[in-house]
Amino acid sequence: MKFTVSEIAQMLDGTIVGNDTIIIDSAAKIEEGRPGCISFLANSKYEPYIYSTQSSAVIVSKDFVPKKDVSATLIYVENAYTAFTILLEEYQKRIANGKSGIEQPSFIGENSQVGENCYRGAFSYIGKNCVIGNSVKVYPNTYLGDNIEIGDNSIIHPGVRIYDNTIIGKNCVIFANTVIGSDGFGFAPQADGTYKRIPQLGNVVIEDDVSIGSNSTIDCATMGSTIIRKGVKIDNLVQIAHNVEIGKNTVIAAQSGISGSTTVGEQCVVAGQVGIVGHITIANKTKIGAQSGLGKSIKKEGLSLSGSPARDLNEHLRSMALVRRLPEIEERLKDLENKHETSDFQGQ
Protein backbone atom coordinates (compact mmCIF):
# COMPACT_ATOMS: atom_id res chain seq x y z
CA MET A 1 0.00 0.00 0.00
CA LYS A 2 1.39 3.40 -1.00
CA PHE A 3 0.90 6.95 0.26
CA THR A 4 2.31 10.28 -0.79
CA VAL A 5 4.04 12.43 1.81
CA SER A 6 1.21 14.92 1.32
CA GLU A 7 -1.43 12.28 2.16
CA ILE A 8 0.49 11.26 5.28
CA ALA A 9 0.83 14.86 6.44
CA GLN A 10 -2.93 15.40 6.03
CA MET A 11 -3.62 12.22 7.99
CA LEU A 12 -1.36 13.40 10.84
CA ASP A 13 -2.23 17.10 10.67
CA GLY A 14 1.45 17.75 9.97
CA THR A 15 3.52 20.40 8.21
CA ILE A 16 5.90 19.38 5.41
CA VAL A 17 9.42 20.65 4.86
CA GLY A 18 10.67 19.14 1.61
CA ASN A 19 9.15 17.23 -1.29
CA ASP A 20 5.46 16.44 -0.66
CA THR A 21 5.05 14.23 -3.75
CA ILE A 22 7.39 11.42 -2.70
CA ILE A 23 5.75 7.97 -2.61
CA ILE A 24 6.02 6.06 0.67
CA ASP A 25 5.55 2.30 0.54
CA SER A 26 6.83 1.11 3.93
CA ALA A 27 7.99 2.13 7.41
CA ALA A 28 11.41 1.57 8.96
CA LYS A 29 13.56 2.45 11.94
CA ILE A 30 15.41 5.67 11.29
CA GLU A 31 18.78 3.87 11.38
CA GLU A 32 17.60 1.21 8.91
CA GLY A 33 15.73 3.40 6.41
CA ARG A 34 15.87 3.11 2.65
CA PRO A 35 14.29 5.09 -0.20
CA GLY A 36 10.50 4.79 -0.07
CA CYS A 37 10.44 4.35 3.72
CA ILE A 38 9.10 6.67 6.37
CA SER A 39 10.67 6.83 9.86
CA PHE A 40 10.20 8.90 12.98
CA LEU A 41 12.41 10.69 15.50
CA ALA A 42 11.06 10.89 19.05
CA ASN A 43 14.15 10.15 21.18
CA SER A 44 17.05 12.61 21.07
CA LYS A 45 19.65 9.84 21.26
CA TYR A 46 18.62 8.81 17.74
CA GLU A 47 19.05 12.31 16.33
CA PRO A 48 22.43 11.53 14.66
CA TYR A 49 20.64 9.08 12.37
CA ILE A 50 18.39 11.75 10.90
CA TYR A 51 21.39 13.28 9.14
CA SER A 52 22.39 9.99 7.51
CA THR A 53 19.12 8.06 7.13
CA GLN A 54 18.15 6.80 3.69
CA SER A 55 14.45 7.06 4.52
CA SER A 56 12.54 9.33 2.14
CA ALA A 57 10.60 11.02 4.96
CA VAL A 58 10.89 11.39 8.72
CA ILE A 59 8.18 12.38 11.19
CA VAL A 60 9.51 14.81 13.82
CA SER A 61 8.00 16.77 16.69
CA LYS A 62 7.31 20.44 16.09
CA ASP A 63 10.12 21.55 18.43
CA PHE A 64 12.83 19.71 16.45
CA VAL A 65 15.51 22.01 15.03
CA PRO A 66 18.10 20.33 12.75
CA LYS A 67 21.73 21.02 13.59
CA LYS A 68 22.78 20.40 9.99
CA ASP A 69 21.29 19.54 6.61
CA VAL A 70 18.74 16.73 6.39
CA SER A 71 18.20 15.04 3.01
CA ALA A 72 14.86 13.43 3.99
CA THR A 73 11.56 15.27 3.78
CA LEU A 74 10.40 16.22 7.27
CA ILE A 75 6.82 16.08 8.55
CA TYR A 76 6.41 18.23 11.66
CA VAL A 77 3.70 17.09 14.09
CA GLU A 78 2.65 17.71 17.68
CA ASN A 79 4.14 14.43 18.93
CA ALA A 80 6.26 12.27 16.63
CA TYR A 81 5.77 9.00 18.50
CA THR A 82 2.00 9.36 18.67
CA ALA A 83 1.81 10.43 15.02
CA PHE A 84 3.82 7.43 13.86
CA THR A 85 1.52 5.16 15.87
CA ILE A 86 -1.52 6.71 14.17
CA LEU A 87 0.11 6.12 10.78
CA LEU A 88 0.77 2.44 11.55
CA GLU A 89 -2.79 2.01 12.82
CA GLU A 90 -4.17 3.47 9.60
CA TYR A 91 -1.95 1.21 7.52
CA GLN A 92 -3.04 -1.84 9.49
CA LYS A 93 -6.68 -0.83 9.23
CA ARG A 94 -6.50 -0.54 5.46
CA ILE A 95 -4.86 -3.95 5.19
CA ALA A 96 -7.50 -5.50 7.45
CA ASN A 97 -10.30 -3.87 5.50
CA GLY A 98 -9.07 -5.73 2.45
CA LYS A 99 -10.51 -8.91 3.96
CA SER A 100 -14.20 -9.44 3.31
CA GLY A 101 -16.67 -12.12 2.44
CA ILE A 102 -17.12 -15.69 3.62
CA GLU A 103 -14.53 -18.40 3.07
CA GLN A 104 -15.62 -22.02 3.03
CA PRO A 105 -15.95 -24.16 4.95
CA SER A 106 -17.32 -21.99 7.77
CA PHE A 107 -20.33 -22.32 10.07
CA ILE A 108 -22.90 -19.97 11.56
CA GLY A 109 -25.63 -21.11 13.94
CA GLU A 110 -29.34 -20.36 13.87
CA ASN A 111 -30.63 -16.90 14.80
CA SER A 112 -27.15 -15.37 14.54
CA GLN A 113 -26.74 -12.02 12.78
CA VAL A 114 -23.69 -10.72 10.97
CA GLY A 115 -23.33 -7.06 9.93
CA GLU A 116 -22.15 -5.52 6.68
CA ASN A 117 -18.65 -5.77 5.21
CA CYS A 118 -17.62 -8.61 7.54
CA TYR A 119 -15.01 -11.27 6.95
CA ARG A 120 -15.40 -14.89 8.07
CA GLY A 121 -12.33 -17.03 7.47
CA ALA A 122 -12.23 -20.69 6.59
CA PHE A 123 -13.05 -23.12 9.44
CA SER A 124 -14.45 -20.34 11.60
CA TYR A 125 -17.41 -21.28 13.81
CA ILE A 126 -20.11 -18.93 15.06
CA GLY A 127 -22.72 -20.40 17.40
CA LYS A 128 -26.40 -19.65 17.95
CA ASN A 129 -27.98 -16.29 18.79
CA CYS A 130 -24.82 -14.27 18.14
CA VAL A 131 -24.79 -10.63 17.05
CA ILE A 132 -21.74 -9.62 15.01
CA GLY A 133 -21.41 -5.93 14.10
CA ASN A 134 -20.33 -4.23 10.89
CA SER A 135 -16.80 -4.63 9.47
CA VAL A 136 -15.87 -7.35 11.97
CA LYS A 137 -13.06 -9.71 10.91
CA VAL A 138 -13.25 -13.29 12.15
CA TYR A 139 -10.11 -15.05 10.96
CA PRO A 140 -9.73 -18.78 10.17
CA ASN A 141 -9.94 -21.46 12.85
CA THR A 142 -11.75 -19.30 15.37
CA TYR A 143 -14.52 -20.49 17.68
CA LEU A 144 -17.33 -18.22 18.86
CA GLY A 145 -19.85 -19.92 21.15
CA ASP A 146 -23.53 -19.11 21.63
CA ASN A 147 -25.06 -15.74 22.59
CA ILE A 148 -21.92 -13.73 21.78
CA GLU A 149 -21.94 -10.04 20.88
CA ILE A 150 -19.08 -8.35 18.98
CA GLY A 151 -19.15 -4.63 18.16
CA ASP A 152 -18.27 -2.89 14.90
CA ASN A 153 -14.72 -2.97 13.50
CA SER A 154 -13.40 -5.57 15.93
CA ILE A 155 -10.84 -8.15 14.77
CA ILE A 156 -10.70 -11.73 16.01
CA HIS A 157 -7.42 -13.32 14.91
CA PRO A 158 -6.81 -17.02 14.06
CA GLY A 159 -7.27 -19.66 16.70
CA VAL A 160 -9.14 -17.48 19.20
CA ARG A 161 -11.71 -19.27 21.39
CA ILE A 162 -14.58 -17.22 22.78
CA TYR A 163 -17.00 -19.02 25.10
CA ASP A 164 -20.75 -18.51 25.44
CA ASN A 165 -22.31 -15.20 26.50
CA THR A 166 -19.18 -13.09 26.01
CA ILE A 167 -19.74 -9.44 25.08
CA ILE A 168 -17.04 -7.60 23.11
CA GLY A 169 -17.26 -3.92 22.20
CA LYS A 170 -16.27 -1.89 19.17
CA ASN A 171 -12.74 -1.53 17.73
CA CYS A 172 -11.31 -4.40 19.77
CA VAL A 173 -8.43 -6.60 18.64
CA ILE A 174 -7.97 -10.11 20.02
CA PHE A 175 -4.80 -11.84 18.87
CA ALA A 176 -4.16 -15.47 18.01
CA ASN A 177 -4.93 -18.34 20.36
CA THR A 178 -6.38 -16.24 23.15
CA VAL A 179 -9.18 -17.85 25.20
CA ILE A 180 -12.00 -15.70 26.58
CA GLY A 181 -14.72 -16.96 28.89
CA SER A 182 -13.29 -20.30 30.00
CA ASP A 183 -14.11 -21.45 33.53
CA GLY A 184 -12.59 -19.64 36.46
CA PHE A 185 -10.41 -21.66 38.83
CA GLY A 186 -13.07 -22.37 41.43
CA PHE A 187 -12.97 -25.52 43.57
CA ALA A 188 -14.39 -26.05 47.06
CA PRO A 189 -12.21 -28.18 49.40
CA GLN A 190 -14.04 -31.18 50.89
CA ALA A 191 -13.64 -32.92 54.23
CA ASP A 192 -12.04 -35.95 52.58
CA GLY A 193 -9.33 -33.82 50.96
CA THR A 194 -10.87 -33.72 47.50
CA TYR A 195 -12.08 -30.64 45.65
CA LYS A 196 -15.57 -30.04 44.30
CA ARG A 197 -15.86 -27.91 41.17
CA ILE A 198 -17.81 -24.67 41.61
CA PRO A 199 -19.93 -23.99 38.50
CA GLN A 200 -18.87 -20.81 36.72
CA LEU A 201 -22.13 -19.25 35.54
CA GLY A 202 -21.07 -15.68 34.67
CA ASN A 203 -19.56 -14.17 31.53
CA VAL A 204 -16.87 -11.81 30.25
CA VAL A 205 -17.58 -8.23 29.19
CA ILE A 206 -14.95 -6.42 27.12
CA GLU A 207 -15.64 -2.77 26.38
CA ASP A 208 -14.57 -0.71 23.34
CA ASP A 209 -11.01 -0.16 22.09
CA VAL A 210 -9.46 -3.09 23.98
CA SER A 211 -6.43 -5.01 22.70
CA ILE A 212 -5.65 -8.51 23.98
CA GLY A 213 -2.39 -10.22 23.02
CA SER A 214 -1.77 -13.80 21.91
CA ASN A 215 -2.20 -16.77 24.21
CA SER A 216 -3.85 -14.79 26.99
CA THR A 217 -6.75 -16.11 29.05
CA ILE A 218 -9.67 -14.22 30.55
CA ASP A 219 -11.90 -16.40 32.73
CA CYS A 220 -15.64 -15.99 33.03
CA ALA A 221 -17.11 -14.90 36.33
CA THR A 222 -18.48 -17.35 38.86
CA MET A 223 -21.54 -15.08 38.94
CA GLY A 224 -21.88 -11.70 37.25
CA SER A 225 -19.10 -10.60 34.88
CA THR A 226 -15.35 -10.43 34.49
CA ILE A 227 -14.98 -6.90 33.09
CA ILE A 228 -12.28 -5.36 30.90
CA ARG A 229 -13.02 -1.63 30.65
CA LYS A 230 -12.60 0.67 27.66
CA GLY A 231 -9.12 1.22 26.27
CA VAL A 232 -7.35 -1.55 28.21
CA LYS A 233 -4.25 -3.03 26.54
CA ILE A 234 -3.23 -6.57 27.49
CA ASP A 235 0.00 -8.19 26.31
CA ASN A 236 0.66 -11.83 25.37
CA LEU A 237 0.49 -14.63 27.95
CA VAL A 238 -1.57 -12.81 30.55
CA GLN A 239 -3.97 -14.59 32.93
CA ILE A 240 -7.01 -12.73 34.24
CA ALA A 241 -9.12 -14.76 36.65
CA HIS A 242 -12.86 -14.86 37.34
CA ASN A 243 -14.68 -11.72 38.49
CA VAL A 244 -11.64 -9.46 37.96
CA GLU A 245 -12.33 -5.90 36.81
CA ILE A 246 -9.68 -3.95 34.90
CA GLY A 247 -10.20 -0.17 34.80
CA LYS A 248 -10.10 2.08 31.75
CA ASN A 249 -6.83 2.57 29.86
CA THR A 250 -4.83 0.21 32.07
CA VAL A 251 -1.94 -1.68 30.43
CA ILE A 252 -0.74 -5.14 31.46
CA ALA A 253 2.53 -6.63 30.16
CA ALA A 254 3.32 -10.26 29.36
CA GLN A 255 3.28 -13.16 31.81
CA SER A 256 1.37 -11.28 34.48
CA GLY A 257 -1.45 -12.89 36.42
CA ILE A 258 -4.37 -11.38 38.32
CA SER A 259 -6.23 -13.59 40.77
CA GLY A 260 -9.98 -13.74 41.19
CA SER A 261 -12.24 -10.89 42.31
CA THR A 262 -9.49 -8.24 42.23
CA THR A 263 -10.33 -4.76 40.94
CA VAL A 264 -7.60 -2.86 39.11
CA GLY A 265 -8.13 0.88 38.73
CA GLU A 266 -7.94 3.15 35.71
CA GLN A 267 -4.69 4.10 33.95
CA CYS A 268 -2.63 1.57 35.88
CA VAL A 269 0.58 0.04 34.52
CA VAL A 270 1.34 -3.61 35.32
CA ALA A 271 4.77 -4.64 34.05
CA GLY A 272 5.86 -8.14 33.01
CA GLN A 273 5.66 -11.19 35.28
CA VAL A 274 3.67 -9.43 37.99
CA GLY A 275 1.58 -11.58 40.32
CA ILE A 276 -1.48 -10.05 42.00
CA VAL A 277 -3.49 -11.86 44.69
CA GLY A 278 -7.26 -12.09 44.70
CA HIS A 279 -9.92 -10.02 46.44
CA ILE A 280 -7.97 -6.75 46.59
CA THR A 281 -8.44 -3.29 45.07
CA ILE A 282 -5.73 -1.32 43.28
CA ALA A 283 -6.10 2.46 43.06
CA ASN A 284 -6.04 4.43 39.82
CA LYS A 285 -2.68 5.23 38.18
CA THR A 286 -0.76 2.62 40.18
CA LYS A 287 2.48 1.43 38.54
CA ILE A 288 3.76 -2.04 39.41
CA GLY A 289 7.31 -2.97 38.35
CA ALA A 290 8.35 -6.20 36.63
CA GLN A 291 8.37 -9.45 38.64
CA SER A 292 6.60 -7.81 41.57
CA GLY A 293 4.20 -9.63 43.86
CA LEU A 294 1.27 -7.60 45.12
CA GLY A 295 -0.49 -9.06 48.15
CA LYS A 296 -2.60 -6.23 49.56
CA SER A 297 -4.90 -3.44 48.41
CA ILE A 298 -3.44 -0.13 47.24
CA LYS A 299 -5.67 2.75 48.32
CA LYS A 300 -3.56 5.81 47.39
CA GLU A 301 -3.55 6.80 43.70
CA GLY A 302 -0.42 7.22 41.62
CA LEU A 303 1.99 5.05 43.62
CA SER A 304 4.93 3.28 41.96
CA LEU A 305 5.62 -0.16 43.46
CA SER A 306 8.25 -2.84 42.98
CA GLY A 307 9.56 -6.00 44.60
CA SER A 308 8.01 -9.08 46.12
CA PRO A 309 6.21 -8.27 48.28
CA ALA A 310 5.64 -5.05 46.35
CA ARG A 311 6.40 -1.80 48.15
CA ASP A 312 7.18 1.83 47.35
CA LEU A 313 9.63 1.98 44.43
CA ASN A 314 12.14 4.28 46.14
CA GLU A 315 12.17 2.09 49.25
CA HIS A 316 12.67 -0.98 47.07
CA LEU A 317 15.58 0.63 45.21
CA ARG A 318 17.26 1.61 48.47
CA SER A 319 16.89 -1.96 49.72
CA MET A 320 18.35 -3.37 46.51
CA ALA A 321 21.30 -1.00 46.78
CA LEU A 322 21.88 -2.26 50.32
CA VAL A 323 21.61 -5.89 49.22
CA ARG A 324 24.32 -5.34 46.61
CA ARG A 325 26.59 -4.04 49.37
CA LEU A 326 26.00 -7.02 51.71
CA PRO A 327 29.33 -8.76 50.85
CA GLU A 328 31.17 -5.53 51.61
CA ILE A 329 29.21 -5.03 54.83
CA GLU A 330 29.95 -8.62 55.85
CA GLU A 331 33.68 -8.06 55.39
CA ARG A 332 33.53 -4.88 57.44
CA LEU A 333 31.71 -6.72 60.25
CA LYS A 334 34.34 -9.45 60.21
CA ASP A 335 37.08 -6.80 60.44
CA LEU A 336 35.31 -5.18 63.40
CA GLU A 337 34.88 -8.55 65.11
CA ASN A 338 38.57 -9.37 64.60
CA LYS A 339 39.62 -5.98 65.98
CA HIS A 340 37.30 -6.46 68.95
CA GLU A 341 38.70 -9.93 69.69
CA THR A 342 42.28 -8.60 69.38
CA SER A 343 41.48 -5.73 71.71
CA ASP A 344 39.97 -8.10 74.28
CA PHE A 345 43.02 -10.36 74.07
CA GLN A 346 45.45 -7.48 74.54
CA GLY A 347 43.37 -6.23 77.44
CA GLN A 348 43.84 -9.53 79.20
Secondary structure as UniProt FT lines:
FT   STRAND          3..4
FT   HELIX           5..12
FT   STRAND          15..17
FT   TURN            20..21
FT   STRAND          23..24
FT   STRAND          26..27
FT   HELIX           30..32
FT   TURN            35..36
FT   STRAND          37..41
FT   HELIX           44..46
FT   HELIX           47..50
FT   TURN            51..52
FT   STRAND          57..61
FT   TURN            62..63
FT   STRAND          73..77
FT   HELIX           80..96
FT   TURN            97..98
FT   STRAND          101..102
FT   STRAND          107..108
FT   TURN            110..111
FT   STRAND          113..114
FT   TURN            116..117
FT   STRAND          119..120
FT   TURN            122..123
FT   STRAND          125..126
FT   TURN            128..129
FT   STRAND          131..132
FT   TURN            134..135
FT   STRAND          137..138
FT   TURN            140..141
FT   STRAND          143..144
FT   STRAND          149..150
FT   TURN            152..153
FT   STRAND          155..156
FT   TURN            158..159
FT   STRAND          161..162
FT   TURN            164..165
FT   STRAND          167..168
FT   TURN            170..171
FT   STRAND          173..174
FT   TURN            176..177
FT   STRAND          179..182
FT   STRAND          187..189
FT   TURN            191..192
FT   STRAND          195..197
FT   STRAND          203..206
FT   TURN            208..209
FT   STRAND          211..212
FT   TURN            214..215
FT   STRAND          217..219
FT   STRAND          225..228
FT   TURN            230..231
FT   STRAND          233..234
FT   STRAND          239..240
FT   TURN            242..243
FT   STRAND          245..246
FT   TURN            248..249
FT   STRAND          251..252
FT   TURN            254..255
FT   STRAND          257..258
FT   TURN            260..261
FT   STRAND          263..264
FT   TURN            266..267
FT   STRAND          269..270
FT   TURN            272..273
FT   STRAND          275..276
FT   STRAND          281..282
FT   TURN            284..285
FT   STRAND          287..288
FT   TURN            290..291
FT   STRAND          293..294
FT   TURN            301..302
FT   STRAND          304..306
FT   TURN            307..310
FT   STRAND          311..312
FT   HELIX           313..324
FT   HELIX           326..347
//
